[in-house]
């Protein structure tokens, strides 16, 4: 299990529950496979986790702001047992390195 981020209590009428997903080879966010969950109730503190992280896999995580001012998402790559931040400008390079190392996920 990997704790991606710990969240403080938040206004559930403004923000969605935190989410995490896979990043596909073409850089799209892939929500088709359930990879993790938020441990808190909507609005309460909790951790965003990945159940069984895969070495080299790139994940995206975030939280929607219904007012549109403060939402968004970030990228991480699971390397050597830790979540390493990946800047958007380096996303393609991280995904290509994953493919070169033979760390490509099999389809659902």
SULURSUL-V472063 format. One record per backbone hydrogen bond with DSSP energy under -0.5 kcal/mol. NH is the residue of the N-H (numbers start at 1). CO is the residue of the C=O. E is the energy in kcal/mol with one decimal. If there is no record, write none. Layout:
nh: (NH & NH)
co: (CO & CO)
e: (E & E)
This chain:
nh: (2 & 4 & 4 & 5 & 7 & 10 & 12 & 14 & 15 & 16 & 19 & 21 & 22 & 23 & 24 & 24 & 27 & 30 & 31 & 35 & 37 & 39 & 44 & 46 & 48 & 49 & 49 & 50 & 51 & 56 & 57 & 59 & 60 & 61 & 62 & 63 & 66 & 66 & 68 & 74 & 75 & 76 & 77 & 78 & 79 & 79 & 82 & 84 & 84 & 85 & 86 & 90 & 91 & 94 & 95 & 96 & 97 & 98 & 99 & 100 & 101 & 102 & 103)
co: (50 & 2 & 48 & 48 & 46 & 43 & 10 & 11 & 11 & 64 & 62 & 60 & 30 & 58 & 22 & 28 & 24 & 22 & 29 & 33 & 49 & 47 & 41 & 7 & 5 & 37 & 47 & 2 & 35 & 78 & 54 & 76 & 21 & 74 & 19 & 72 & 14 & 64 & 65 & 61 & 86 & 59 & 84 & 57 & 77 & 82 & 79 & 77 & 82 & 83 & 75 & 87 & 88 & 90 & 91 & 92 & 93 & 94 & 95 & 96 & 97 & 99 & 98)
e: (-2.3 & -0.8 & -2.9 & -1.1 & -3.3 & -1.6 & -0.9 & -1.4 & -2.7 & -2.4 & -2.4 & -2.5 & -1.5 & -2.0 & -0.5 & -2.9 & -2.2 & -2.9 & -0.7 & -0.7 & -1.5 & -2.9 & -2.6 & -1.7 & -3.0 & -2.8 & -0.6 & -2.4 & -2.5 & -3.9 & -2.2 & -2.9 & -2.3 & -2.2 & -1.9 & -1.4 & -3.2 & -0.6 & -1.6 & -2.5 & -0.6 & -2.6 & -2.4 & -2.5 & -0.8 & -2.5 & -1.5 & -2.9 & -0.7 & -0.5 & -2.1 & -1.7 & -1.3 & -2.1 & -2.3 & -2.6 & -2.3 & -1.8 & -1.9 & -2.5 & -1.9 & -1.5 & -2.7)
